[in-house]
Structures are given as structure tokens and as C-alpha cells.
Amino acid sequence: STKIRHAEKRRNSTCALADAIAQAALDAWRSLDVRTSRQTVVAAIVLHHQEKCTCLSLGAGTKTPSRAAVVAGGDGALRDCHAEVLAVRAFRRYLYAALQSNGCAAFEK
């Protein structure tokens, strides 16, 4: 039988909202159909509005890039590859794009 790693076990919290937020993030990640042989850390910024969770940004990464990636990227390479940092950077881009297009439906009342 295949051994399931601790991080891959099915989890349910005692909080329905936490489960809904986690599910929105996982659904967004899975929709990208990323295939990797490495264990990946995923972080997301999720909006909860009117009983619905929507993933606004997503970041996936590790603590540091590989040495080959740093060398190939030169001085302009992104050196912090924490999933949380990437999710925040993506969220900022989302907000800037929303401001440039005169608003965002996700933030309207």
C-alpha cells in the first residue's frame, strides 16, 4: 500500500469557515493543474462574502529558490520564494489592477 505523508492526510477543523477558506484555496491551486514531484507550500488570500469564499490570490513556493534559479535570474531574480510572500505580491497586483479598472466586484457592497 502507498504510505500517505502527514501533510497529505485529510483534515477537517472544528470551524466551518476555516474549512471553506482552505477549500477555496485548494480548489484554486488544483485548477492550475500544476504537476510537481516536490512537496509544495501553498498560501492564499481568500475573500469571504455572503457565505461564499473566493480565492483572490495564490502563492506556491519554498523558502528559497534553487541555486541554479538564482544564478540564471541574475540580479533581478526574486530571492524570497515563500508561498506567503508570493500570495501577498499577487494580491497587491490584483488590487492595483482593480484600481486601474475603476473598481472590483469582489469589494463592492
C-alpha positions in Angstrom: 0.0 0.0 0.0 1.0 3.6 -0.6 2.0 5.5 2.6 0.3 8.8 3.0 2.6 11.6 4.2 1.4 13.6 7.3 0.8 16.7 5.2 -1.4 14.8 2.7 -3.9 13.5 5.2 -7.5 14.6 5.0 -8.2 17.2 7.7 -11.3 18.9 8.9 -11.3 21.6 11.5 -13.9 22.4 14.1 -14.6 25.6 12.2 -16.8 25.5 9.1 -15.4 28.9 7.9 -11.8 27.6 8.2 -12.7 24.6 6.1 -14.4 26.8 3.5 -11.4 29.1 3.2 -9.0 26.1 2.9 -11.2 24.5 0.3 -11.3 27.7 -1.8 -7.5 27.9 -1.7 -7.1 24.2 -2.6 -9.7 24.4 -5.4 -7.8 27.4 -6.9 -4.5 25.5 -6.6 -5.9 22.4 -8.2 -7.5 24.3 -11.0 -4.0 25.3 -12.2 -3.2 21.7 -12.8 0.4 22.1 -11.6 2.4 18.9 -11.7 5.4 18.7 -9.4 7.3 15.9 -7.8 8.2 18.0 -4.8 6.1 18.8 -1.8 4.8 22.4 -2.3 3.7 25.0 0.2 0.6 26.9 -0.9 -0.7 30.2 0.6 -3.8 32.1 -0.5 -5.7 35.3 0.3 -9.4 34.4 0.3 -12.4 36.7 0.5 -15.4 35.6 2.5 -18.5 37.4 1.5 -22.2 36.5 1.6 -21.4 32.9 2.7 -19.1 32.4 -0.3 -15.3 32.1 -0.3 -13.3 33.4 -3.3 -9.6 33.0 -3.7 -8.2 36.4 -4.7 -4.5 35.4 -4.9 -2.4 32.3 -4.6 1.3 31.7 -4.0 3.2 28.4 -4.1 6.8 28.0 -3.3 9.6 27.1 -1.0 11.7 29.0 1.4 14.4 29.7 -1.1 14.9 29.2 -4.8 17.3 26.7 -6.1 20.9 27.9 -6.6 20.5 27.3 -10.4 17.5 29.6 -10.5 19.3 32.4 -8.6 22.3 32.2 -11.0 20.0 32.1 -14.1 18.0 35.1 -12.8 20.9 37.4 -12.2 20.5 40.5 -10.0 16.8 40.8 -10.9 15.8 37.4 -9.6 13.2 37.1 -6.9 15.0 35.7 -4.0 12.2 35.1 -1.5 10.1 32.2 -2.6 7.9 31.8 0.5 4.4 31.0 -0.6 3.0 33.6 1.7 5.2 36.4 0.2 4.2 35.4 -3.3 0.5 35.3 -2.3 0.8 38.9 -0.9 2.6 40.1 -4.0 -0.1 38.5 -6.2 -2.8 40.2 -4.1 -1.1 43.6 -4.5 -1.2 43.1 -8.3 -4.9 42.2 -8.0 -5.6 45.4 -6.1 -3.6 47.5 -8.5 -5.4 46.0 -11.4 -8.8 46.6 -9.7 -7.9 50.3 -9.0 -6.8 50.8 -12.6 -10.1 49.3 -13.9 -12.2 51.6 -11.6 -13.2 49.0 -9.0 -13.6 45.4 -8.2 -16.8 43.5 -8.0 -15.4 41.5 -5.0 -15.2 44.6 -2.9 -18.5 46.3 -3.9 -21.3 46.2 -1.4 
